[in-house]
Amino acid sequence: MGLLGDWAKSKRMSQPTRGTAQVVSASMPPYDASSSNCSLHLVVSAEGLEPTPVEHTGMASVKR
């Protein structure tokens, strides 16, 4: 399958389940940006599992 396909397959969850993520806090973008790095602090919950705090960083559009 190739190196990229093997890497992507290794990143899959072995037992995924549906859940929710509640945003606790999010960073603010620069005033004049059209997109920016965003840091989110979340609490992830799913049935039968303890709520877990998670930090996620990624790019986000600022236009909306």
PDBQT receptor file of N, H, CA, C and O in Angstrom, charges set to zero:
ATOM      1  N   MET A   1       0.816  -1.190   0.000  1.00  0.00    +0.000 N 
ATOM      2  CA  MET A   1       0.000   0.000   0.000  1.00  0.00    +0.000 C 
ATOM      3  C   MET A   1       0.859   1.254   0.000  1.00  0.00    +0.000 C 
ATOM      4  O   MET A   1       0.358   2.333  -0.316  1.00  0.00    +0.000 OA
ATOM      5  N   GLY A   2       2.090   1.150   0.332  1.00  0.00    +0.000 N 
ATOM      6  H   GLY A   2       2.497   0.273   0.588  1.00  0.00    +0.000 HD
ATOM      7  CA  GLY A   2       2.963   2.312   0.336  1.00  0.00    +0.000 C 
ATOM      8  C   GLY A   2       3.131   2.881   1.722  1.00  0.00    +0.000 C 
ATOM      9  O   GLY A   2       2.355   2.583   2.630  1.00  0.00    +0.000 OA
ATOM     10  N   LEU A   3       4.142   3.696   1.878  1.00  0.00    +0.000 N 
ATOM     11  H   LEU A   3       4.773   3.938   1.140  1.00  0.00    +0.000 HD
ATOM     12  CA  LEU A   3       4.495   4.241   3.179  1.00  0.00    +0.000 C 
ATOM     13  C   LEU A   3       3.375   5.094   3.774  1.00  0.00    +0.000 C 
ATOM     14  O   LEU A   3       3.057   4.944   4.953  1.00  0.00    +0.000 OA
ATOM     15  N   LEU A   4       2.778   5.975   2.994  1.00  0.00    +0.000 N 
ATOM     16  H   LEU A   4       3.036   6.097   2.036  1.00  0.00    +0.000 HD
ATOM     17  CA  LEU A   4       1.732   6.858   3.509  1.00  0.00    +0.000 C 
ATOM     18  C   LEU A   4       0.500   6.061   3.923  1.00  0.00    +0.000 C 
ATOM     19  O   LEU A   4      -0.097   6.351   4.961  1.00  0.00    +0.000 OA
ATOM     20  N   GLY A   5       0.112   5.073   3.141  1.00  0.00    +0.000 N 
ATOM     21  H   GLY A   5       0.596   4.837   2.299  1.00  0.00    +0.000 HD
ATOM     22  CA  GLY A   5      -1.038   4.239   3.478  1.00  0.00    +0.000 C 
ATOM     23  C   GLY A   5      -0.806   3.442   4.748  1.00  0.00    +0.000 C 
ATOM     24  O   GLY A   5      -1.718   3.303   5.563  1.00  0.00    +0.000 OA
ATOM     25  N   ASP A   6       0.394   2.918   4.931  1.00  0.00    +0.000 N 
ATOM     26  H   ASP A   6       1.135   3.031   4.269  1.00  0.00    +0.000 HD
ATOM     27  CA  ASP A   6       0.722   2.179   6.153  1.00  0.00    +0.000 C 
ATOM     28  C   ASP A   6       0.682   3.091   7.368  1.00  0.00    +0.000 C 
ATOM     29  O   ASP A   6       0.203   2.687   8.427  1.00  0.00    +0.000 OA
ATOM     30  N   TRP A   7       1.178   4.317   7.232  1.00  0.00    +0.000 N 
ATOM     31  H   TRP A   7       1.567   4.646   6.372  1.00  0.00    +0.000 HD
ATOM     32  CA  TRP A   7       1.165   5.279   8.331  1.00  0.00    +0.000 C 
ATOM     33  C   TRP A   7      -0.277   5.630   8.709  1.00  0.00    +0.000 C 
ATOM     34  O   TRP A   7      -0.626   5.642   9.889  1.00  0.00    +0.000 OA
ATOM     35  N   ALA A   8      -1.115   5.917   7.699  1.00  0.00    +0.000 N 
ATOM     36  H   ALA A   8      -0.831   5.907   6.740  1.00  0.00    +0.000 HD
ATOM     37  CA  ALA A   8      -2.503   6.282   7.965  1.00  0.00    +0.000 C 
ATOM     38  C   ALA A   8      -3.245   5.130   8.644  1.00  0.00    +0.000 C 
ATOM     39  O   ALA A   8      -4.030   5.359   9.564  1.00  0.00    +0.000 OA
ATOM     40  N   LYS A   9      -3.009   3.915   8.206  1.00  0.00    +0.000 N 
ATOM     41  H   LYS A   9      -2.372   3.729   7.458  1.00  0.00    +0.000 HD
ATOM     42  CA  LYS A   9      -3.671   2.754   8.805  1.00  0.00    +0.000 C 
ATOM     43  C   LYS A   9      -3.261   2.588  10.265  1.00  0.00    +0.000 C 
ATOM     44  O   LYS A   9      -4.087   2.196  11.090  1.00  0.00    +0.000 OA
ATOM     45  N   SER A  10      -1.999   2.879  10.605  1.00  0.00    +0.000 N 
ATOM     46  H   SER A  10      -1.329   3.198   9.935  1.00  0.00    +0.000 HD
ATOM     47  CA  SER A  10      -1.529   2.727  11.980  1.00  0.00    +0.000 C 
ATOM     48  C   SER A  10      -2.120   3.777  12.913  1.00  0.00    +0.000 C 
ATOM     49  O   SER A  10      -2.078   3.601  14.130  1.00  0.00    +0.000 OA
ATOM     50  N   LYS A  11      -2.672   4.868  12.374  1.00  0.00    +0.000 N 
ATOM     51  H   LYS A  11      -2.707   5.011  11.385  1.00  0.00    +0.000 HD
ATOM     52  CA  LYS A  11      -3.239   5.948  13.186  1.00  0.00    +0.000 C 
ATOM     53  C   LYS A  11      -4.721   5.733  13.487  1.00  0.00    +0.000 C 
ATOM     54  O   LYS A  11      -5.303   6.521  14.233  1.00  0.00    +0.000 OA
ATOM     55  N   ARG A  12      -5.348   4.703  12.937  1.00  0.00    +0.000 N 
ATOM     56  H   ARG A  12      -4.876   4.063  12.331  1.00  0.00    +0.000 HD
ATOM     57  CA  ARG A  12      -6.765   4.456  13.174  1.00  0.00    +0.000 C 
ATOM     58  C   ARG A  12      -6.984   3.898  14.576  1.00  0.00    +0.000 C 
ATOM     59  O   ARG A  12      -6.137   3.184  15.112  1.00  0.00    +0.000 OA
ATOM     60  N   MET A  13      -8.125   4.232  15.159  1.00  0.00    +0.000 N 
ATOM     61  H   MET A  13      -8.814   4.812  14.724  1.00  0.00    +0.000 HD
ATOM     62  CA  MET A  13      -8.476   3.712  16.477  1.00  0.00    +0.000 C 
ATOM     63  C   MET A  13      -8.875   2.249  16.365  1.00  0.00    +0.000 C 
ATOM     64  O   MET A  13      -9.531   1.857  15.400  1.00  0.00    +0.000 OA
ATOM     65  N   SER A  14      -8.487   1.446  17.338  1.00  0.00    +0.000 N 
ATOM     66  H   SER A  14      -7.955   1.765  18.122  1.00  0.00    +0.000 HD
ATOM     67  CA  SER A  14      -8.831   0.030  17.306  1.00  0.00    +0.000 C 
ATOM     68  C   SER A  14     -10.293  -0.195  17.676  1.00  0.00    +0.000 C 
ATOM     69  O   SER A  14     -10.917  -1.123  17.162  1.00  0.00    +0.000 OA
ATOM     70  N   GLN A  15     -10.858   0.641  18.567  1.00  0.00    +0.000 N 
ATOM     71  H   GLN A  15     -10.351   1.395  18.985  1.00  0.00    +0.000 HD
ATOM     72  CA  GLN A  15     -12.252   0.510  18.978  1.00  0.00    +0.000 C 
ATOM     73  C   GLN A  15     -12.906   1.898  19.058  1.00  0.00    +0.000 C 
ATOM     74  O   GLN A  15     -13.146   2.400  20.156  1.00  0.00    +0.000 OA
ATOM     75  N   PRO A  16     -13.194   2.520  17.912  1.00  0.00    +0.000 N 
ATOM     76  CA  PRO A  16     -13.791   3.860  17.933  1.00  0.00    +0.000 C 
ATOM     77  C   PRO A  16     -15.215   3.826  18.489  1.00  0.00    +0.000 C 
ATOM     78  O   PRO A  16     -15.890   2.800  18.406  1.00  0.00    +0.000 OA
ATOM     79  N   THR A  17     -15.673   4.944  19.053  1.00  0.00    +0.000 N 
ATOM     80  H   THR A  17     -15.126   5.778  19.120  1.00  0.00    +0.000 HD
ATOM     81  CA  THR A  17     -17.038   5.082  19.552  1.00  0.00    +0.000 C 
ATOM     82  C   THR A  17     -17.493   6.520  19.351  1.00  0.00    +0.000 C 
ATOM     83  O   THR A  17     -16.662   7.422  19.240  1.00  0.00    +0.000 OA
ATOM     84  N   ARG A  18     -18.785   6.742  19.303  1.00  0.00    +0.000 N 
ATOM     85  H   ARG A  18     -19.460   6.010  19.393  1.00  0.00    +0.000 HD
ATOM     86  CA  ARG A  18     -19.310   8.103  19.159  1.00  0.00    +0.000 C 
ATOM     87  C   ARG A  18     -19.217   8.830  20.486  1.00  0.00    +0.000 C 
ATOM     88  O   ARG A  18     -19.374   8.231  21.550  1.00  0.00    +0.000 OA
ATOM     89  N   GLY A  19     -18.960  10.121  20.412  1.00  0.00    +0.000 N 
ATOM     90  H   GLY A  19     -18.832  10.607  19.547  1.00  0.00    +0.000 HD
ATOM     91  CA  GLY A  19     -18.862  10.923  21.614  1.00  0.00    +0.000 C 
ATOM     92  C   GLY A  19     -19.017  12.393  21.281  1.00  0.00    +0.000 C 
ATOM     93  O   GLY A  19     -19.367  12.751  20.156  1.00  0.00    +0.000 OA
ATOM     94  N   THR A  20     -18.757  13.241  22.260  1.00  0.00    +0.000 N 
ATOM     95  H   THR A  20     -18.472  12.950  23.173  1.00  0.00    +0.000 HD
ATOM     96  CA  THR A  20     -18.846  14.686  22.071  1.00  0.00    +0.000 C 
ATOM     97  C   THR A  20     -17.592  15.346  22.634  1.00  0.00    +0.000 C 
ATOM     98  O   THR A  20     -16.887  14.779  23.469  1.00  0.00    +0.000 OA
ATOM     99  N   ALA A  21     -17.336  16.556  22.153  1.00  0.00    +0.000 N 
ATOM    100  H   ALA A  21     -17.908  17.016  21.475  1.00  0.00    +0.000 HD
ATOM    101  CA  ALA A  21     -16.236  17.363  22.678  1.00  0.00    +0.000 C 
ATOM    102  C   ALA A  21     -16.797  18.733  23.037  1.00  0.00    +0.000 C 
ATOM    103  O   ALA A  21     -17.376  19.414  22.191  1.00  0.00    +0.000 OA
ATOM    104  N   GLN A  22     -16.626  19.133  24.288  1.00  0.00    +0.000 N 
ATOM    105  H   GLN A  22     -16.156  18.580  24.976  1.00  0.00    +0.000 HD
ATOM    106  CA  GLN A  22     -17.071  20.446  24.751  1.00  0.00    +0.000 C 
ATOM    107  C   GLN A  22     -15.862  21.378  24.771  1.00  0.00    +0.000 C 
ATOM    108  O   GLN A  22     -14.835  21.058  25.369  1.00  0.00    +0.000 OA
ATOM    109  N   VAL A  23     -15.987  22.523  24.118  1.00  0.00    +0.000 N 
ATOM    110  H   VAL A  23     -16.822  22.782  23.632  1.00  0.00    +0.000 HD
ATOM    111  CA  VAL A  23     -14.898  23.507  24.085  1.00  0.00    +0.000 C 
ATOM    112  C   VAL A  23     -14.864  24.236  25.426  1.00  0.00    +0.000 C 
ATOM    113  O   VAL A  23     -15.850  24.850  25.834  1.00  0.00    +0.000 OA
ATOM    114  N   VAL A  24     -13.727  24.162  26.103  1.00  0.00    +0.000 N 
ATOM    115  H   VAL A  24     -12.926  23.664  25.771  1.00  0.00    +0.000 HD
ATOM    116  CA  VAL A  24     -13.526  24.853  27.377  1.00  0.00    +0.000 C 
ATOM    117  C   VAL A  24     -12.913  26.224  27.111  1.00  0.00    +0.000 C 
ATOM    118  O   VAL A  24     -13.320  27.216  27.717  1.00  0.00    +0.000 OA
ATOM    119  N   SER A  25     -11.926  26.285  26.199  1.00  0.00    +0.000 N 
ATOM    120  H   SER A  25     -11.595  25.480  25.707  1.00  0.00    +0.000 HD
ATOM    121  CA  SER A  25     -11.321  27.559  25.815  1.00  0.00    +0.000 C 
ATOM    122  C   SER A  25     -10.716  27.430  24.425  1.00  0.00    +0.000 C 
ATOM    123  O   SER A  25     -10.401  26.334  23.961  1.00  0.00    +0.000 OA
ATOM    124  N   ALA A  26     -10.561  28.582  23.772  1.00  0.00    +0.000 N 
ATOM    125  H   ALA A  26     -10.816  29.473  24.149  1.00  0.00    +0.000 HD
ATOM    126  CA  ALA A  26      -9.961  28.636  22.437  1.00  0.00    +0.000 C 
ATOM    127  C   ALA A  26      -9.140  29.914  22.328  1.00  0.00    +0.000 C 
ATOM    128  O   ALA A  26      -9.504  30.951  22.884  1.00  0.00    +0.000 OA
ATOM    129  N   SER A  27      -8.021  29.826  21.599  1.00  0.00    +0.000 N 
ATOM    130  H   SER A  27      -7.725  28.984  21.148  1.00  0.00    +0.000 HD
ATOM    131  CA  SER A  27      -7.176  31.004  21.419  1.00  0.00    +0.000 C 
ATOM    132  C   SER A  27      -7.827  31.973  20.426  1.00  0.00    +0.000 C 
ATOM    133  O   SER A  27      -8.623  31.567  19.580  1.00  0.00    +0.000 OA
ATOM    134  N   MET A  28      -7.485  33.233  20.539  1.00  0.00    +0.000 N 
ATOM    135  H   MET A  28      -6.838  33.563  21.227  1.00  0.00    +0.000 HD
ATOM    136  CA  MET A  28      -7.997  34.266  19.634  1.00  0.00    +0.000 C 
ATOM    137  C   MET A  28      -7.004  34.482  18.497  1.00  0.00    +0.000 C 
ATOM    138  O   MET A  28      -5.795  34.466  18.724  1.00  0.00    +0.000 OA
ATOM    139  N   PRO A  29      -7.502  34.687  17.264  1.00  0.00    +0.000 N 
ATOM    140  CA  PRO A  29      -6.608  34.934  16.130  1.00  0.00    +0.000 C 
ATOM    141  C   PRO A  29      -6.130  36.391  16.125  1.00  0.00    +0.000 C 
ATOM    142  O   PRO A  29      -6.728  37.246  16.777  1.00  0.00    +0.000 OA
ATOM    143  N   PRO A  30      -5.056  36.664  15.389  1.00  0.00    +0.000 N 
ATOM    144  CA  PRO A  30      -4.645  38.060  15.205  1.00  0.00    +0.000 C 
ATOM    145  C   PRO A  30      -5.773  38.848  14.521  1.00  0.00    +0.000 C 
ATOM    146  O   PRO A  30      -6.542  38.278  13.747  1.00  0.00    +0.000 OA
ATOM    147  N   TYR A  31      -5.874  40.136  14.798  1.00  0.00    +0.000 N 
ATOM    148  H   TYR A  31      -5.250  40.600  15.427  1.00  0.00    +0.000 HD
ATOM    149  CA  TYR A  31      -6.969  40.979  14.297  1.00  0.00    +0.000 C 
ATOM    150  C   TYR A  31      -7.113  40.951  12.781  1.00  0.00    +0.000 C 
ATOM    151  O   TYR A  31      -8.234  40.868  12.281  1.00  0.00    +0.000 OA
ATOM    152  N   ASP A  32      -6.014  41.017  12.037  1.00  0.00    +0.000 N 
ATOM    153  H   ASP A  32      -5.103  41.085  12.444  1.00  0.00    +0.000 HD
ATOM    154  CA  ASP A  32      -6.072  41.155  10.577  1.00  0.00    +0.000 C 
ATOM    155  C   ASP A  32      -5.856  39.833   9.830  1.00  0.00    +0.000 C 
ATOM    156  O   ASP A  32      -5.592  39.856   8.628  1.00  0.00    +0.000 OA
ATOM    157  N   ALA A  33      -5.959  38.705  10.494  1.00  0.00    +0.000 N 
ATOM    158  H   ALA A  33      -6.174  38.686  11.471  1.00  0.00    +0.000 HD
ATOM    159  CA  ALA A  33      -5.681  37.410   9.857  1.00  0.00    +0.000 C 
ATOM    160  C   ALA A  33      -6.910  36.881   9.115  1.00  0.00    +0.000 C 
ATOM    161  O   ALA A  33      -8.045  37.136   9.518  1.00  0.00    +0.000 OA
ATOM    162  N   SER A  34      -6.672  36.144   8.030  1.00  0.00    +0.000 N 
ATOM    163  H   SER A  34      -5.750  35.937   7.703  1.00  0.00    +0.000 HD
ATOM    164  CA  SER A  34      -7.761  35.445   7.345  1.00  0.00    +0.000 C 
ATOM    165  C   SER A  34      -7.814  33.978   7.774  1.00  0.00    +0.000 C 
ATOM    166  O   SER A  34      -8.853  33.329   7.657  1.00  0.00    +0.000 OA
ATOM    167  N   SER A  35      -6.681  33.459   8.275  1.00  0.00    +0.000 N 
ATOM    168  H   SER A  35      -5.837  33.987   8.370  1.00  0.00    +0.000 HD
ATOM    169  CA  SER A  35      -6.616  32.134   8.898  1.00  0.00    +0.000 C 
ATOM    170  C   SER A  35      -5.490  32.179   9.928  1.00  0.00    +0.000 C 
ATOM    171  O   SER A  35      -4.584  33.009   9.845  1.00  0.00    +0.000 OA
ATOM    172  N   SER A  36      -5.566  31.277  10.892  1.00  0.00    +0.000 N 
ATOM    173  H   SER A  36      -6.301  30.604  10.959  1.00  0.00    +0.000 HD
ATOM    174  CA  SER A  36      -4.594  31.323  11.976  1.00  0.00    +0.000 C 
ATOM    175  C   SER A  36      -4.531  29.977  12.674  1.00  0.00    +0.000 C 
ATOM    176  O   SER A  36      -5.462  29.177  12.587  1.00  0.00    +0.000 OA
ATOM    177  N   ASN A  37      -3.419  29.730  13.374  1.00  0.00    +0.000 N 
ATOM    178  H   ASN A  37      -2.663  30.380  13.445  1.00  0.00    +0.000 HD
ATOM    179  CA  ASN A  37      -3.352  28.561  14.245  1.00  0.00    +0.000 C 
ATOM    180  C   ASN A  37      -4.335  28.778  15.385  1.00  0.00    +0.000 C 
ATOM    181  O   ASN A  37      -4.470  29.887  15.901  1.00  0.00    +0.000 OA
ATOM    182  N   CYS A  38      -5.019  27.709  15.773  1.00  0.00    +0.000 N 
ATOM    183  H   CYS A  38      -4.909  26.808  15.354  1.00  0.00    +0.000 HD
ATOM    184  CA  CYS A  38      -5.997  27.782  16.846  1.00  0.00    +0.000 C 
ATOM    185  C   CYS A  38      -5.688  26.681  17.852  1.00  0.00    +0.000 C 
ATOM    186  O   CYS A  38      -5.489  25.525  17.478  1.00  0.00    +0.000 OA
ATOM    187  N   SER A  39      -5.650  27.045  19.121  1.00  0.00    +0.000 N 
ATOM    188  H   SER A  39      -5.812  27.984  19.425  1.00  0.00    +0.000 HD
ATOM    189  CA  SER A  39      -5.430  26.078  20.188  1.00  0.00    +0.000 C 
ATOM    190  C   SER A  39      -6.730  25.915  20.963  1.00  0.00    +0.000 C 
ATOM    191  O   SER A  39      -7.277  26.889  21.480  1.00  0.00    +0.000 OA
ATOM    192  N   LEU A  40      -7.223  24.686  21.044  1.00  0.00    +0.000 N 
ATOM    193  H   LEU A  40      -6.779  23.894  20.624  1.00  0.00    +0.000 HD
ATOM    194  CA  LEU A  40      -8.479  24.396  21.729  1.00  0.00    +0.000 C 
ATOM    195  C   LEU A  40      -8.230  23.523  22.950  1.00  0.00    +0.000 C 
ATOM    196  O   LEU A  40      -7.454  22.570  22.884  1.00  0.00    +0.000 OA
ATOM    197  N   HIS A  41      -8.874  23.837  24.050  1.00  0.00    +0.000 N 
ATOM    198  H   HIS A  41      -9.505  24.611  24.103  1.00  0.00    +0.000 HD
ATOM    199  CA  HIS A  41      -8.895  22.973  25.221  1.00  0.00    +0.000 C 
ATOM    200  C   HIS A  41     -10.306  22.400  25.274  1.00  0.00    +0.000 C 
ATOM    201  O   HIS A  41     -11.284  23.144  25.352  1.00  0.00    +0.000 OA
ATOM    202  N   LEU A  42     -10.404  21.066  25.231  1.00  0.00    +0.000 N 
ATOM    203  H   LEU A  42      -9.610  20.462  25.168  1.00  0.00    +0.000 HD
ATOM    204  CA  LEU A  42     -11.680  20.373  25.119  1.00  0.00    +0.000 C 
ATOM    205  C   LEU A  42     -11.846  19.366  26.246  1.00  0.00    +0.000 C 
ATOM    206  O   LEU A  42     -10.872  18.954  26.876  1.00  0.00    +0.000 OA
ATOM    207  N   VAL A  43     -13.089  18.976  26.491  1.00  0.00    +0.000 N 
ATOM    208  H   VAL A  43     -13.880  19.311  25.980  1.00  0.00    +0.000 HD
ATOM    209  CA  VAL A  43     -13.386  17.825  27.336  1.00  0.00    +0.000 C 
ATOM    210  C   VAL A  43     -14.150  16.854  26.458  1.00  0.00    +0.000 C 
ATOM    211  O   VAL A  43     -15.259  17.150  26.014  1.00  0.00    +0.000 OA
ATOM    212  N   VAL A  44     -13.553  15.682  26.206  1.00  0.00    +0.000 N 
ATOM    213  H   VAL A  44     -12.653  15.441  26.568  1.00  0.00    +0.000 HD
ATOM    214  CA  VAL A  44     -14.138  14.672  25.331  1.00  0.00    +0.000 C 
ATOM    215  C   VAL A  44     -14.876  13.650  26.185  1.00  0.00    +0.000 C 
ATOM    216  O   VAL A  44     -14.325  13.123  27.152  1.00  0.00    +0.000 OA
ATOM    217  N   SER A  45     -16.140  13.368  25.821  1.00  0.00    +0.000 N 
ATOM    218  H   SER A  45     -16.588  13.796  25.036  1.00  0.00    +0.000 HD
ATOM    219  CA  SER A  45     -16.971  12.427  26.574  1.00  0.00    +0.000 C 
ATOM    220  C   SER A  45     -17.584  11.409  25.634  1.00  0.00    +0.000 C 
ATOM    221  O   SER A  45     -17.914  11.727  24.491  1.00  0.00    +0.000 OA
ATOM    222  N   ALA A  46     -17.739  10.174  26.117  1.00  0.00    +0.000 N 
ATOM    223  H   ALA A  46     -17.471   9.915  27.045  1.00  0.00    +0.000 HD
ATOM    224  CA  ALA A  46     -18.418   9.106  25.381  1.00  0.00    +0.000 C 
ATOM    225  C   ALA A  46     -19.054   8.174  26.395  1.00  0.00    +0.000 C 
ATOM    226  O   ALA A  46     -18.573   8.049  27.522  1.00  0.00    +0.000 OA
ATOM    227  N   GLU A  47     -20.131   7.522  25.997  1.00  0.00    +0.000 N 
ATOM    228  H   GLU A  47     -20.521   7.623  25.082  1.00  0.00    +0.000 HD
ATOM    229  CA  GLU A  47     -20.842   6.617  26.889  1.00  0.00    +0.000 C 
ATOM    230  C   GLU A  47     -19.914   5.505  27.394  1.00  0.00    +0.000 C 
ATOM    231  O   GLU A  47     -19.238   4.839  26.612  1.00  0.00    +0.000 OA
ATOM    232  N   GLY A  48     -19.900   5.325  28.708  1.00  0.00    +0.000 N 
ATOM    233  H   GLY A  48     -20.450   5.866  29.344  1.00  0.00    +0.000 HD
ATOM    234  CA  GLY A  48     -19.087   4.274  29.311  1.00  0.00    +0.000 C 
ATOM    235  C   GLY A  48     -17.639   4.654  29.559  1.00  0.00    +0.000 C 
ATOM    236  O   GLY A  48     -16.868   3.832  30.055  1.00  0.00    +0.000 OA
ATOM    237  N   LEU A  49     -17.247   5.885  29.225  1.00  0.00    +0.000 N 
ATOM    238  H   LEU A  49     -17.874   6.552  28.822  1.00  0.00    +0.000 HD
ATOM    239  CA  LEU A  49     -15.867   6.340  29.416  1.00  0.00    +0.000 C 
ATOM    240  C   LEU A  49     -15.851   7.606  30.272  1.00  0.00    +0.000 C 
ATOM    241  O   LEU A  49     -16.793   8.397  30.238  1.00  0.00    +0.000 OA
ATOM    242  N   GLU A  50     -14.789   7.790  31.028  1.00  0.00    +0.000 N 
ATOM    243  H   GLU A  50     -14.023   7.148  31.055  1.00  0.00    +0.000 HD
ATOM    244  CA  GLU A  50     -14.616   8.999  31.829  1.00  0.00    +0.000 C 
ATOM    245  C   GLU A  50     -14.374  10.193  30.903  1.00  0.00    +0.000 C 
ATOM    246  O   GLU A  50     -13.661  10.048  29.911  1.00  0.00    +0.000 OA
ATOM    247  N   PRO A  51     -14.953  11.385  31.199  1.00  0.00    +0.000 N 
ATOM    248  CA  PRO A  51     -14.620  12.587  30.429  1.00  0.00    +0.000 C 
ATOM    249  C   PRO A  51     -13.120  12.855  30.514  1.00  0.00    +0.000 C 
ATOM    250  O   PRO A  51     -12.523  12.759  31.586  1.00  0.00    +0.000 OA
ATOM    251  N   THR A  52     -12.519  13.193  29.375  1.00  0.00    +0.000 N 
ATOM    252  H   THR A  52     -13.004  13.271  28.504  1.00  0.00    +0.000 HD
ATOM    253  CA  THR A  52     -11.065  13.353  29.296  1.00  0.00    +0.000 C 
ATOM    254  C   THR A  52     -10.708  14.725  28.733  1.00  0.00    +0.000 C 
ATOM    255  O   THR A  52     -11.206  15.096  27.670  1.00  0.00    +0.000 OA
ATOM    256  N   PRO A  53      -9.847  15.495  29.430  1.00  0.00    +0.000 N 
ATOM    257  CA  PRO A  53      -9.399  16.768  28.865  1.00  0.00    +0.000 C 
ATOM    258  C   PRO A  53      -8.414  16.523  27.718  1.00  0.00    +0.000 C 
ATOM    259  O   PRO A  53      -7.554  15.645  27.795  1.00  0.00    +0.000 OA
ATOM    260  N   VAL A  54      -8.559  17.319  26.657  1.00  0.00    +0.000 N 
ATOM    261  H   VAL A  54      -9.257  18.032  26.595  1.00  0.00    +0.000 HD
ATOM    262  CA  VAL A  54      -7.732  17.163  25.459  1.00  0.00    +0.000 C 
ATOM    263  C   VAL A  54      -7.333  18.552  24.972  1.00  0.00    +0.000 C 
ATOM    264  O   VAL A  54      -8.134  19.484  25.036  1.00  0.00    +0.000 OA
ATOM    265  N   GLU A  55      -6.102  18.695  24.487  1.00  0.00    +0.000 N 
ATOM    266  H   GLU A  55      -5.451  17.937  24.435  1.00  0.00    +0.000 HD
ATOM    267  CA  GLU A  55      -5.666  19.933  23.839  1.00  0.00    +0.000 C 
ATOM    268  C   GLU A  55      -5.436  19.628  22.366  1.00  0.00    +0.000 C 
ATOM    269  O   GLU A  55      -4.752  18.661  22.029  1.00  0.00    +0.000 OA
ATOM    270  N   HIS A  56      -6.009  20.456  21.481  1.00  0.00    +0.000 N 
ATOM    271  H   HIS A  56      -6.564  21.241  21.755  1.00  0.00    +0.000 HD
ATOM    272  CA  HIS A  56      -5.869  20.253  20.039  1.00  0.00    +0.000 C 
ATOM    273  C   HIS A  56      -5.442  21.574  19.407  1.00  0.00    +0.000 C 
ATOM    274  O   HIS A  56      -5.974  22.631  19.746  1.00  0.00    +0.000 OA
ATOM    275  N   THR A  57      -4.484  21.512  18.491  1.00  0.00    +0.000 N 
ATOM    276  H   THR A  57      -4.051  20.653  18.215  1.00  0.00    +0.000 HD
ATOM    277  CA  THR A  57      -4.023  22.689  17.765  1.00  0.00    +0.000 C 
ATOM    278  C   THR A  57      -4.130  22.431  16.274  1.00  0.00    +0.000 C 
ATOM    279  O   THR A  57      -3.759  21.360  15.793  1.00  0.00    +0.000 OA
ATOM    280  N   GLY A  58      -4.643  23.421  15.539  1.00  0.00    +0.000 N 
ATOM    281  H   GLY A  58      -4.944  24.291  15.930  1.00  0.00    +0.000 HD
ATOM    282  CA  GLY A  58      -4.763  23.269  14.083  1.00  0.00    +0.000 C 
ATOM    283  C   GLY A  58      -5.041  24.622  13.436  1.00  0.00    +0.000 C 
ATOM    284  O   GLY A  58      -5.198  25.634  14.120  1.00  0.00    +0.000 OA
ATOM    285  N   MET A  59      -5.099  24.621  12.114  1.00  0.00    +0.000 N 
ATOM    286  H   MET A  59      -4.971  23.799  11.558  1.00  0.00    +0.000 HD
ATOM    287  CA  MET A  59      -5.406  25.853  11.357  1.00  0.00    +0.000 C 
ATOM    288  C   MET A  59      -6.916  26.037  11.287  1.00  0.00    +0.000 C 
ATOM    289  O   MET A  59      -7.666  25.067  11.181  1.00  0.00    +0.000 OA
ATOM    290  N   ALA A  60      -7.356  27.298  11.349  1.00  0.00    +0.000 N 
ATOM    291  H   ALA A  60      -6.747  28.086  11.436  1.00  0.00    +0.000 HD
ATOM    292  CA  ALA A  60      -8.781  27.606  11.257  1.00  0.00    +0.000 C 
ATOM    293  C   ALA A  60      -8.968  28.866  10.445  1.00  0.00    +0.000 C 
ATOM    294  O   ALA A  60      -8.134  29.770  10.490  1.00  0.00    +0.000 OA
ATOM    295  N   SER A  61     -10.073  28.931   9.693  1.00  0.00    +0.000 N 
ATOM    296  H   SER A  61     -10.751  28.196   9.657  1.00  0.00    +0.000 HD
ATOM    297  CA  SER A  61     -10.436  30.125   8.961  1.00  0.00    +0.000 C 
ATOM    298  C   SER A  61     -10.993  31.140   9.952  1.00  0.00    +0.000 C 
ATOM    299  O   SER A  61     -11.743  30.782  10.860  1.00  0.00    +0.000 OA
ATOM    300  N   VAL A  62     -10.629  32.394   9.776  1.00  0.00    +0.000 N 
ATOM    301  H   VAL A  62     -10.020  32.685   9.038  1.00  0.00    +0.000 HD
ATOM    302  CA  VAL A  62     -11.055  33.441  10.698  1.00  0.00    +0.000 C 
ATOM    303  C   VAL A  62     -12.216  34.249  10.115  1.00  0.00    +0.000 C 
ATOM    304  O   VAL A  62     -12.782  35.092  10.811  1.00  0.00    +0.000 OA
ATOM    305  N   LYS A  63     -12.578  34.013   8.868  1.00  0.00    +0.000 N 
ATOM    306  H   LYS A  63     -12.118  33.328   8.302  1.00  0.00    +0.000 HD
ATOM    307  CA  LYS A  63     -13.604  34.813   8.195  1.00  0.00    +0.000 C 
ATOM    308  C   LYS A  63     -14.977  34.680   8.836  1.00  0.00    +0.000 C 
ATOM    309  O   LYS A  63     -15.802  35.583   8.705  1.00  0.00    +0.000 OA
ATOM    310  N   ARG A  64     -15.241  33.576   9.527  1.00  0.00    +0.000 N 
ATOM    311  H   ARG A  64     -14.571  32.842   9.634  1.00  0.00    +0.000 HD
ATOM    312  CA  ARG A  64     -16.596  33.350  10.059  1.00  0.00    +0.000 C 
ATOM    313  C   ARG A  64     -16.654  33.580  11.528  1.00  0.00    +0.000 C 
ATOM    314  O   ARG A  64     -17.715  33.435  12.135  1.00  0.00    +0.000 OA
TER     315      ARG A  64
